[in-house]
């Protein structure tokens, strides 16, 4: 992969998280019945930042969880050795669940997250917050909250880096380089 451009730096990500948090609070008329669930791995970091921002603004500690969607993916072969890393230490029953992911692409991760959450109860509603929406949906899924829309080619990849896991906050677009043909 060849680095094409940095599309969000630390301050852009911070502003996007702040804006998404305000939009969540406005749409839901505060933090009552809210819970935030991040999709492993970068979605969890972003979800935790949103939960902290809600606390800063509303002085309400919302339930926060991490969701491993691996067993619910329809585009991967199930592996009996996979250990589920989800941590949702609260009931989602009758709550307003905000699912958080770093990049929305085909919609398959979100569909898997919906299945996983429904297995834990029936929420009042589910909403989707993403840092970056890059288009190319394969499923009829639309985010409720978007940090940045970045139209991409299918030959491109977007990676989000967070200081908690990578030492830096940024979002980078890469051009996938075709495998070199072997001459015989």
GIVEN-V866844 format. One record per pair of residues at least 6 apart in sequence whose ideal C-beta (glycine too) atoms are under 7 Angstrom apart, sorted by sequence separation. I is the first residue (numbers start at 0). J is the second residue. D is the distance in Angstrom with one decimal. If there is no record, write none. Layout:
I/J/D
I/J/D
This chain:
24/30/6.5
27/33/6.0
37/43/3.6
53/59/6.5
54/60/5.6
103/109/6.8
116/122/6.6
151/157/6.7
162/168/5.1
70/77/6.6
160/167/5.4
161/168/5.9
37/45/6.2
53/61/5.4
100/108/6.0
149/157/6.5
160/168/6.6
37/46/2.9
100/109/6.7
116/125/6.5
160/169/5.0
36/46/6.5
37/47/6.7
132/142/5.6
35/46/4.7
50/61/5.4
70/81/6.5
98/109/6.6
159/170/4.9
69/81/5.5
113/125/6.2
50/63/4.5
70/83/6.0
129/142/4.7
132/145/4.8
157/170/6.2
158/171/5.3
35/49/5.6
98/112/5.1
128/142/6.7
35/50/4.8
127/142/4.5
128/143/6.6
131/146/6.3
157/172/5.3
158/173/6.7
47/63/6.2
67/83/5.1
127/143/5.4
128/144/3.9
129/145/5.8
130/146/4.3
131/147/5.3
132/148/5.0
133/149/5.2
134/150/5.6
46/63/6.5
67/84/4.2
126/143/4.3
129/146/6.9
134/151/6.5
155/172/5.6
156/173/4.7
67/85/4.5
109/127/5.9
131/149/5.5
133/151/4.5
135/153/6.2
155/173/6.5
66/85/5.2
155/174/5.8
156/175/5.9
65/85/6.3
96/116/5.8
154/174/6.5
155/175/6.7
65/86/4.6
66/87/6.8
151/172/6.7
154/175/5.1
43/65/4.4
64/86/5.7
30/53/5.4
64/87/3.7
149/172/7.0
64/88/6.7
133/157/5.6
64/89/6.8
91/116/5.8
35/61/5.7
39/65/5.9
96/122/4.5
103/129/4.2
131/157/5.7
30/57/4.7
34/61/5.9
39/66/6.6
62/89/4.2
95/122/6.8
98/125/6.1
102/129/6.7
29/57/6.4
33/61/4.8
34/62/3.9
35/63/5.1
36/64/4.7
37/65/5.6
38/66/5.3
39/67/5.0
91/119/5.1
92/120/3.9
94/122/5.2
95/123/5.5
102/130/6.9
110/138/5.6
131/159/6.8
16/45/6.7
20/49/5.2
24/53/6.7
30/59/4.1
37/66/6.7
91/120/4.4
92/121/6.1
93/122/6.9
94/123/6.1
95/124/5.1
96/125/4.8
97/126/5.2
98/127/5.1
99/128/4.9
100/129/5.2
101/130/5.1
102/131/4.8
103/132/4.7
104/133/5.5
130/159/5.9
19/49/6.4
34/64/7.0
36/66/5.1
38/68/5.9
85/115/6.9
90/120/5.6
93/123/5.1
101/131/6.8
103/133/6.8
105/135/6.3
106/136/5.0
107/137/6.6
110/140/6.6
30/61/5.5
91/122/4.8
95/126/6.9
97/128/5.6
102/133/6.1
104/135/5.8
105/136/6.2
106/137/5.9
107/138/6.5
109/140/5.0
16/48/5.0
20/52/4.1
24/56/6.6
87/119/6.0
105/137/4.2
106/138/3.7
16/49/6.2
20/53/6.0
24/57/6.6
74/107/5.6
105/138/6.7
73/107/6.6
106/140/3.6
17/52/6.3
72/107/6.8
16/52/6.3
20/56/6.9
72/111/5.1
103/142/5.5
131/170/5.9
68/108/5.9
71/111/3.8
130/170/6.9
68/111/3.9
71/114/4.6
68/112/5.3
71/115/5.0
39/84/6.1
66/112/5.7
68/115/5.8
66/115/5.7
49/99/6.3
36/87/6.5
46/99/3.8
45/99/5.1
34/89/6.3
102/157/5.1
45/101/6.2
34/91/6.5
42/99/4.9
102/159/6.2
42/100/4.2
101/159/4.0
42/101/5.4
34/94/4.8
36/96/5.8
38/98/6.8
41/101/3.9
36/97/7.0
38/99/6.8
32/94/5.2
33/95/5.2
34/96/5.6
35/97/5.0
36/98/5.6
37/99/4.6
38/100/4.6
32/95/5.1
36/99/6.9
33/97/6.5
35/99/6.3
27/95/5.7
38/108/6.0
23/97/6.0
38/112/5.5
49/128/6.9
36/116/6.7
45/130/5.8
32/123/6.5
23/128/6.8
19/128/5.3
15/130/6.1
44/161/4.4
12/130/6.9
41/159/5.0
44/163/4.9
41/161/5.8
44/164/6.4
23/144/6.2
22/144/5.2
41/164/7.0
40/164/6.5
19/144/4.5
19/146/6.0
15/146/3.1
15/147/6.2
7/147/6.2
6/147/7.0
6/149/5.7
3/155/6.9
0/156/6.3
12/168/4.9
12/170/6.9
9/168/4.0
9/169/6.9
8/169/5.6
7/169/6.3
7/170/3.8
5/169/5.5
6/170/5.1
6/171/6.9
5/171/5.4
6/172/5.4
4/172/5.3
2/171/6.1
3/172/4.7
3/173/5.9
2/173/5.7
3/174/4.9
1/173/6.3
0/173/4.1
1/174/4.7
0/174/6.9
0/175/5.7
1/176/5.4
0/176/6.5
